[in-house]
Amino acid sequence: MKIGFIGLGNMGAPMAANLAAAGHSVKGFDLAAPCPEGVDKAESAVDAATGADVVITMLPNGQILRSIANDIVGAMDAGSVLCDCSTVDVESARAVAEQANAAGVLAVDAPVSGGVGGAAGGTLTFMAGGSGEAFAKVEPLFDIMGQKAVHCGSSGAGQAAKICNNMILGVTMIATCEAFALADKLGLDRQKMFDVVSTSSGYSWTMNAYCPAPGVGPQSPADNDYQPGFASDLMLKDLRLSQQAAAAADADTPMGQLAAALYEQFVETEGGSGTDFSAMLPRFEKRGRED
Ligand code: NAD
């Protein structure tokens, strides 16, 4: 396939490189980042999109996605696919799909989970929204960049799945960290706490697979001085998107709202920026009930 790839940052560069290594012809564009091995440099986003069977975008936010879509949709062939893999708000995903469809271009929103390691290793999970026809056209590319792709429904469904999942993730990480901090104060050994909870009804991915306590459970960013992993800043971004969507849909999400407020405080005023999102544990450790 002829693929245009726009946004060659931490995630986009290894994803584009994997597509090129699998034999696809990839033309990449980024405002700042260099092209990875095997990817031809385009002069502009429009240049990358012109003549492509599929255009993949991997950009910071919905506003930038909308502006790129404005630039490229008119240059794309009818029947080609615009596949956005960034994490953006549901409204932007739907607006871009509508704009593409109106020009005869198919659209898929397909945010990913798996992080930079998953992008490099080709083991991402894609959660996709769009028509069956659009999904079928890009599925072979998901198979190269990832290990699993779920077609979640119509446009916006991929972003909806992503932010609901990450709202659960943020809330459970906070619950796991505050429980460890309470256990410390009750004199409970952290390993014993893990042994009990990881096989009891309090278990979760954050406890069992990504334990925030150093030296406990499988290897995780806690064992590497809380270097990300998944940065607190990105968790804050996703929690804000969940609350934006909840407000638009009139959904009551008090735990998600509180998690967004706690990560905001952590990132913006407590030095949490640049740390892994499990660094909530040392944050709770230092605090008392009245802090
Ligand atoms: P990044 O900041 O490393 O990359 C974004 C790239 O987009 C940058 O290289 C930037 O120069 C480029 N860019 C910005 N505006 C542009 C424009 N107008 N034209 C062309 N290029 C432009 O970010 P990332 O970590 O690669 O994340 C990309 C997306 O993936 C985000 O939406 C993020 O939320 C999502 N995501 C990231 C992770 C992760 O662990 N990093 C995990 C899952 C999802």
Boltz pocket constraint, residues with backbone or C-beta under 6 A from the ligand:
constraints:
  - pocket:
      binder: B
      contacts: [[A, 6], [A, 7], [A, 8], [A, 9], [A, 10], [A, 11], [A, 12], [A, 29], [A, 30], [A, 31], [A, 32], [A, 33], [A, 45], [A, 58], [A, 59], [A, 60], [A, 61], [A, 64], [A, 68], [A, 85], [A, 86], [A, 87], [A, 88], [A, 112], [A, 113], [A, 114], [A, 115], [A, 116], [A, 229], [A, 230], [A, 234], [A, 237]]
      max_distance: 6.0
